[in-house]
């Protein structure tokens, strides 16, 4: 006998197992929220990439502006 049948003897094991295993698909029910999360994620990643790129260009410009003497 299944352990679930021992814990809940009044309810048949198949019904109990289905009620425990049954899970809803939150993302399928809330497509708009998932879409907003994706858009916000892409915007944040884009802004971070923009700041990173600007920092990279600033470092590159500072590196090229150093005076070097070859004598």
C-alpha positions as CSV (number, residue, x, y, z in Angstrom):
1,X,0.0,0.0,0.0
2,X,1.2,3.5,-0.8
3,X,2.4,5.7,2.0
4,X,-0.2,8.3,0.9
5,X,-2.9,5.7,1.4
6,X,-1.6,5.1,5.0
7,X,-1.6,8.9,5.8
8,X,-5.1,9.5,4.3
9,X,-6.9,6.2,4.6
10,X,-10.4,7.6,3.9
11,X,-9.5,9.0,0.5
12,X,-8.4,6.6,-2.3
13,X,-4.7,6.8,-3.2
14,X,-5.2,7.9,-6.8
15,X,-7.3,10.9,-5.8
16,X,-4.9,11.9,-3.1
17,X,-1.9,11.5,-5.4
18,X,-3.5,13.6,-8.1
19,X,-4.4,16.4,-5.6
20,X,-0.9,16.5,-4.3
21,X,0.9,16.4,-7.6
22,X,-1.5,18.7,-9.4
23,X,0.2,22.1,-10.0
24,X,-1.1,25.1,-11.8
25,X,0.8,26.8,-14.6
26,X,1.2,30.3,-13.2
27,X,3.0,31.6,-16.3
28,X,0.3,30.4,-18.6
29,X,-2.4,32.1,-16.6
30,X,-0.5,35.4,-16.2
31,X,1.0,36.0,-19.7
32,X,0.9,39.8,-19.3
33,X,2.9,39.8,-16.1
34,X,5.5,37.5,-17.7
35,X,5.7,39.7,-20.7
36,X,6.3,42.8,-18.5
37,X,9.0,40.9,-16.5
38,X,10.7,40.1,-19.8
39,X,10.5,43.7,-21.1
40,X,11.8,45.1,-17.8
41,X,14.7,42.6,-17.8
42,X,15.7,43.5,-21.3
43,X,15.6,47.3,-20.5
44,X,17.7,46.8,-17.4
45,X,20.2,44.6,-19.3
46,X,20.3,47.3,-22.1
47,X,21.0,50.1,-19.6
48,X,23.7,48.1,-17.9
49,X,25.3,47.3,-21.2
50,X,25.2,51.0,-22.1
51,X,26.9,52.1,-18.9
52,X,29.5,49.3,-19.3
53,X,30.2,50.4,-22.9
54,X,30.6,54.0,-21.8
55,X,33.0,53.0,-19.1
56,X,35.0,50.9,-21.5
57,X,35.3,53.8,-23.9
58,X,36.3,56.1,-21.1
59,X,39.1,53.7,-20.1
60,X,40.2,53.3,-23.7
61,X,40.4,57.1,-24.1
62,X,42.4,57.5,-20.9
63,X,44.8,54.8,-22.0
64,X,45.4,56.4,-25.3
65,X,45.9,59.8,-23.8
66,X,49.0,58.8,-21.8
67,X,52.2,60.5,-23.0
68,X,54.8,58.1,-24.0
69,X,58.4,59.1,-24.8
70,X,60.5,57.0,-27.1
71,X,63.9,58.4,-26.6
